[in-house]
Amino acid sequence: MNKADLVNLIHEKMGGQKKVAEEGVDLIFSSITDSLKRGEKVSVSDFGVFDVKARPARKARNPRTGEMVDVAATTVPKFRASRALKDAVK
């Protein structure tokens, strides 16, 4: 399922204009993204938790040359599925 499929599903279930369904999907994803940018945790009941994790700087090996390179510190998004989601997928 992709974004267009989500928009179509919401449009079919809710009715109304397709553009409104697309704006709703965009609003949800942009709100989650904005919260993560601010370092906030986003918890969706019975679905899971979106969070950010800081990765420290480290040294890594370039697989092509074998040379050691410095990898900068970064922040990455993280998702933990809820128990209800895990059970539903089993």
Rosetta blueprint (number, residue, H / E / L):
1 M L
2 N L
3 K H
4 A H
5 D H
6 L H
7 V H
8 N H
9 L H
10 I H
11 H H
12 E H
13 K H
14 M H
15 G L
16 G L
17 Q L
18 K H
19 K H
20 V H
21 A H
22 E H
23 E H
24 G H
25 V H
26 D H
27 L H
28 I H
29 F H
30 S H
31 S H
32 I H
33 T H
34 D H
35 S H
36 L H
37 K H
38 R L
39 G L
40 E L
41 K L
42 V E
43 S E
44 V E
45 S L
46 D L
47 F L
48 G E
49 V E
50 F E
51 D E
52 V E
53 K E
54 A E
55 R E
56 P L
57 A L
58 R E
59 K E
60 A E
61 R E
62 N L
63 P L
64 R L
65 T L
66 G L
67 E L
68 M E
69 V E
70 D E
71 V E
72 A L
73 A L
74 T E
75 T E
76 V E
77 P E
78 K E
79 F E
80 R E
81 A E
82 S L
83 R H
84 A H
85 L H
86 K H
87 D H
88 A H
89 V H
90 K L
